[in-house]
Amino acid sequence: MALRIHDTRTGKKVPFEPINPGKVSLYACGTTVYDLCHIGHARKEVAWDVITRHLRASGYALRFVRNITDVDDKIINKAKEEGRSADAVARHYTEEMQVDFKALGLAAPELEPKATEHIAEVIEIIRRLEENGLAYAVGGDVYYAVPKWAAYGALSGQSIDDLKAGARIEVGEQKHSPLDFALWKGAKPGEPSWDSPWGPGRPGWHIECSAMAHRYLGEPFDIHGGGADLIFPHHENEIAQSEGAFGAGNFARHWMHSGLLTLGGEKMSKSLGNIVTIRKVAETHDLEALRLLFIGVHYRSAVGFTLSRDEQGRPVYPELDDAETRLDYFYTTLSKLAQAPAGDDAGPVLPEAEKTLSNFQEAMDDDFNAAAAVGQLYEAFVLANKLLDDPKAAPKDVRRRTLARLRRDLLKCGETLGIFQRDPAAFLTARRDRQCARLGIDKAAVEAKIQERAAARAAKDFAKADEVRKTLREQRIELMDGPTGTTWRVV
């Protein structure tokens, strides 16, 4: 099936046909860099990472732009708290963001522009809006005249009249209408500012994205995306700005939005004090498990996340524990597949193994349904384990080729999802080490017991060997005997 995407503006799935055949231009709103990234950021970025990976894997030449907002009220407030410049705050947290994004396994966008490097583009769009009668200057600020843009509210499905009913003009603002929003903010003492035709100041938040999207993708371009919390007012304002400056229809052809992450049923936010950073999660869990948790839910749906505490007061994340258990199953299977008899996969394989790639592609082409795609991969893993556990489940050559095919296809699909790309043994050992630390298990003592059991087996004292296995089992240690010796894991 051809790729279909859900367009927020129409509320429907539509066939995706890029403006230029074979090429995709995509802009996704990035991060405001004023603090460490939290798992709500991770949810959004993983969604867009999988979307862009699938577009590339499908053969499109992708131009993906993800901006960095490095001037904003939040950054300025943080600078005051920390007693340093806004620029220093933005640079510091940009570096920290890059560390976190790399740890999440995010593929780098083609372009990652910063707002402060595009002041000239911002000014040019504001001048166009003035010429078109859609912007006005007052007291060093410049506002967008929302009532003059009749299409305002179309993306979010709201009317101007309804929006007016709940809007207010704040003290100190000189707006003509409570719906009007700032395009340019006049300079205040101690804040970063740039020269402009309206006096020194800085861009409003919304205009930054219009400027960078125009600079790198032109008008129009294929897809604009971001988190669902940006639909209104941010993306609604972007449309008003860009189409107001360059003409109706001259902005994003399609709008796509990823679902939010909820913590205990509430949106994660600083104001609610329920922030869980990516760094905090990485202290106890593999971030690939966080990624698997996210892609196990459709990108447009909310992801529920629970934070509880153990008896020692340490954080416990039940959904993440489940995801890491699933990831352990995947990597354990891939480890066995890597150790299976070598050989190519040319020739007949079991019919079920022929479907892995096509079923995966079909799921992903249905509005990037990674959750359904993972479900298809489960079937391939089940088949792999059936063949691994039962050498007689298929003729020897067919079994060998099928196992080789399954491993190849699972790794290929995993590349699109950003999972399964590590050495299985390294993942499994790292997970075991984390579990030991969490449960207070002495790894050296376990290894000593395994040596004790090996000596008992060599002496044919099988009763003692069985007793050692039983003792370890009571400590949640499972032994696995193989051709290269005995390994162990925490259960």
Backbone hydrogen bonds, N-H to C=O, Kabsch-Sander energy under -0.5 kcal/mol:
donor,donor_aa,acceptor,acceptor_aa,energy
4,R,365,D,-2.8
5,I,14,V,-2.6
7,D,5,I,-0.6
7,D,12,K,-2.9
8,T,6,H,-0.6
8,T,255,W,-3.1
11,G,7,D,-2.4
12,K,7,D,-0.9
14,V,5,I,-3.2
16,F,3,L,-2.6
17,E,15,P,-0.7
23,K,20,N,-2.5
24,V,61,A,-2.4
26,L,24,V,-0.5
26,L,63,R,-2.5
27,Y,223,I,-2.4
28,A,65,V,-2.5
29,C,225,G,-1.9
31,T,67,N,-0.6
33,V,31,T,-0.7
33,V,69,T,-1.7
34,Y,32,T,-1.4
39,I,276,V,-2.5
41,H,38,H,-0.6
42,A,38,H,-1.7
43,R,39,I,-2.1
44,K,40,G,-1.7
45,E,41,H,-2.8
46,V,42,A,-2.7
47,A,43,R,-1.7
48,W,44,K,-2.0
49,D,45,E,-2.1
50,V,46,V,-2.4
51,I,47,A,-2.0
52,T,48,W,-2.5
53,R,49,D,-2.3
54,H,50,V,-2.4
55,L,51,I,-2.0
56,R,52,T,-2.2
57,A,53,R,-2.8
58,S,54,H,-1.8
59,G,56,R,-1.9
60,Y,55,L,-2.0
61,A,22,G,-2.8
62,L,60,Y,-0.9
63,R,24,V,-2.8
64,F,62,L,-0.6
65,V,26,L,-3.0
65,V,63,R,-0.6
66,R,64,F,-0.5
66,R,111,L,-2.2
67,N,28,A,-0.9
68,I,113,P,-2.3
69,T,31,T,-2.1
70,D,68,I,-0.9
76,I,72,D,-2.3
77,N,73,D,-2.7
78,K,74,K,-2.1
79,A,75,I,-2.3
80,K,76,I,-1.8
81,E,77,N,-2.0
82,E,78,K,-2.5
83,G,79,A,-1.2
84,R,79,A,-1.8
89,V,85,S,-2.1
90,A,86,A,-2.6
91,R,87,D,-2.5
92,H,88,A,-2.3
93,Y,89,V,-2.5
94,T,90,A,-1.7
95,E,91,R,-1.9
96,E,92,H,-2.0
97,M,93,Y,-2.1
98,Q,94,T,-2.1
99,V,95,E,-1.7
100,D,96,E,-2.2
101,F,97,M,-2.9
102,K,98,Q,-2.1
103,A,99,V,-2.0
104,L,100,D,-1.6
105,G,102,K,-1.3
106,L,101,F,-2.2
110,E,64,F,-0.8
111,L,64,F,-2.0
115,A,68,I,-2.0
117,E,114,K,-1.2
118,H,115,A,-2.1
122,V,118,H,-1.8
123,I,119,I,-2.6
124,E,120,A,-2.1
125,I,121,E,-1.9
126,I,122,V,-2.2
127,R,123,I,-2.3
128,R,124,E,-1.9
129,L,125,I,-2.4
130,E,126,I,-2.3
131,E,127,R,-2.4
132,N,128,R,-1.8
133,G,130,E,-1.8
134,L,129,L,-2.9
135,A,129,L,-0.8
136,Y,143,Y,-2.0
138,V,141,D,-2.8
141,D,138,V,-2.0
142,V,184,W,-2.4
143,Y,136,Y,-2.8
144,Y,181,F,-2.7
145,A,134,L,-3.0
146,V,144,Y,-1.4
148,K,145,A,-1.6
149,W,146,V,-2.5
150,A,148,K,-0.8
152,Y,149,W,-1.8
154,A,151,A,-1.9
157,G,153,G,-1.1
158,Q,153,G,-2.3
163,L,159,S,-2.3
164,K,160,I,-2.5
165,A,161,D,-1.5
166,G,162,D,-0.8
166,G,163,L,-0.8
167,A,164,K,-1.2
170,E,168,R,-0.6
173,E,170,E,-1.9
180,D,177,S,-1.3
181,F,144,Y,-0.7
183,L,142,V,-3.4
184,W,142,V,-1.7
185,K,202,R,-3.2
186,G,184,W,-0.6
187,A,200,P,-2.5
191,E,188,K,-2.1
194,W,201,G,-3.1
199,G,196,S,-1.8
201,G,194,W,-2.2
202,R,185,K,-2.1
204,G,183,L,-2.2
208,E,204,G,-0.9
208,E,205,W,-0.7
209,C,205,W,-0.7
209,C,206,H,-0.5
210,S,206,H,-1.2
211,A,207,I,-2.3
212,M,208,E,-2.3
213,A,209,C,-2.7
214,H,210,S,-2.1
215,R,211,A,-2.2
216,Y,212,M,-2.1
217,L,213,A,-2.4
218,G,213,A,-0.7
218,G,214,H,-1.1
221,F,251,F,-1.6
223,I,25,S,-2.2
224,H,254,H,-2.3
225,G,27,Y,-2.9
226,G,256,M,-0.9
228,A,258,S,-2.5
230,L,227,G,-2.1
231,I,228,A,-1.2
235,H,230,L,-3.1
236,E,231,I,-1.2
237,N,233,P,-2.9
238,E,234,H,-2.0
239,I,235,H,-2.2
240,A,236,E,-1.8
241,Q,237,N,-2.5
242,S,238,E,-3.1
243,E,239,I,-2.5
244,G,239,I,-0.6
244,G,240,A,-1.2
245,A,241,Q,-1.7
246,F,242,S,-2.8
247,G,243,E,-1.9
250,N,247,G,-2.3
251,F,249,G,-1.1
253,R,221,F,-2.5
254,H,222,D,-2.0
256,M,224,H,-2.3
258,S,226,G,-2.2
259,G,299,Y,-3.5
262,T,303,V,-2.8
263,L,266,E,-3.4
264,G,262,T,-0.6
264,G,305,F,-1.7
266,E,263,L,-1.2
268,M,261,L,-1.2
273,G,269,S,-0.6
273,G,270,K,-0.9
274,N,269,S,-1.4
278,I,37,C,-2.2
281,V,277,T,-1.8
282,A,278,I,-2.1
283,E,279,R,-0.8
283,E,280,K,-0.9
284,T,281,V,-1.5
285,H,281,V,-2.2
289,A,286,D,-1.3
290,L,286,D,-1.0
291,R,287,L,-2.0
292,L,288,E,-2.4
293,L,289,A,-2.4
294,F,290,L,-2.0
295,I,291,R,-2.4
296,G,292,L,-1.0
297,V,294,F,-1.6
301,S,298,H,-2.1
303,V,260,L,-2.4
304,G,302,A,-0.5
305,F,262,T,-2.4
308,S,306,T,-0.5
308,S,316,V,-2.7
310,D,314,R,-2.3
313,G,310,D,-2.1
316,V,308,S,-2.7
321,D,317,Y,-2.3
322,D,318,P,-2.2
323,A,319,E,-2.0
324,E,320,L,-2.4
325,T,321,D,-1.9
326,R,322,D,-2.1
327,L,323,A,-2.4
328,D,324,E,-2.2
329,Y,325,T,-1.8
330,F,326,R,-2.2
331,Y,327,L,-2.8
332,T,328,D,-2.5
333,T,329,Y,-2.1
334,L,330,F,-2.5
335,S,331,Y,-2.3
336,K,332,T,-1.8
337,L,333,T,-2.5
338,A,334,L,-2.1
339,Q,335,S,-1.1
340,A,336,K,-0.6
340,A,337,L,-0.8
353,A,350,L,-1.5
354,E,350,L,-0.6
354,E,351,P,-1.2
355,K,352,E,-1.0
356,T,353,A,-0.5
359,N,355,K,-3.0
360,F,356,T,-2.0
361,Q,357,L,-2.7
362,E,358,S,-2.3
363,A,359,N,-2.0
364,M,360,F,-2.4
365,D,361,Q,-2.5
366,D,362,E,-0.7
366,D,363,A,-0.7
367,D,4,R,-2.0
367,D,365,D,-1.5
368,F,364,M,-2.0
369,N,363,A,-1.5
370,A,368,F,-2.2
373,A,369,N,-1.9
374,V,370,A,-2.7
375,G,371,A,-1.6
376,Q,372,A,-1.8
377,L,373,A,-1.8
378,Y,374,V,-1.9
379,E,375,G,-1.2
380,A,376,Q,-1.2
381,F,377,L,-2.3
382,V,378,Y,-2.7
383,L,379,E,-2.1
384,A,380,A,-2.3
385,N,381,F,-2.5
386,K,382,V,-2.0
387,L,383,L,-2.1
388,L,384,A,-2.5
389,D,385,N,-2.4
390,D,386,K,-1.3
393,A,390,D,-2.3
399,R,395,P,-3.2
400,R,396,K,-2.4
401,R,397,D,-2.6
402,T,398,V,-2.6
403,L,399,R,-2.4
404,A,400,R,-2.0
405,R,401,R,-2.6
406,L,402,T,-2.8
407,R,403,L,-2.2
408,R,404,A,-2.2
409,D,405,R,-2.7
410,L,406,L,-2.7
411,L,407,R,-2.2
412,K,408,R,-1.8
413,C,409,D,-2.7
414,G,410,L,-2.5
415,E,411,L,-1.5
416,T,412,K,-1.1
417,L,413,C,-1.6
418,G,414,G,-1.4
419,I,414,G,-2.6
427,F,423,D,-2.1
428,L,424,P,-2.8
429,T,425,A,-2.4
430,A,426,A,-2.3
431,R,427,F,-2.6
432,R,428,L,-2.2
433,D,429,T,-2.3
434,R,430,A,-2.0
435,Q,431,R,-2.5
436,C,432,R,-2.4
437,A,433,D,-2.2
438,R,434,R,-2.4
439,L,435,Q,-2.5
440,G,436,C,-1.1
441,I,436,C,-2.1
443,K,441,I,-0.8
446,V,442,D,-1.9
447,E,443,K,-2.6
448,A,444,A,-2.1
449,K,445,A,-2.0
450,I,446,V,-2.2
451,Q,447,E,-2.1
452,E,448,A,-2.2
453,R,449,K,-2.5
454,A,450,I,-2.4
455,A,451,Q,-2.3
456,A,452,E,-1.9
457,R,453,R,-2.5
458,A,454,A,-2.2
459,A,455,A,-1.8
460,K,457,R,-1.4
461,D,456,A,-3.3
462,F,460,K,-1.4
465,A,461,D,-1.9
466,D,462,F,-2.4
467,E,463,A,-1.7
468,V,464,K,-2.3
469,R,465,A,-2.1
470,K,466,D,-2.3
471,T,467,E,-2.5
472,L,468,V,-2.5
473,R,469,R,-2.3
474,E,470,K,-1.9
475,Q,471,T,-0.7
475,Q,472,L,-0.8
476,R,473,R,-1.9
477,I,472,L,-2.7
478,E,476,R,-0.6
478,E,489,R,-2.9
480,M,487,T,-3.0
482,G,485,G,-2.3
485,G,482,G,-1.8
487,T,480,M,-2.6
489,R,478,E,-1.9
491,V,476,R,-2.5
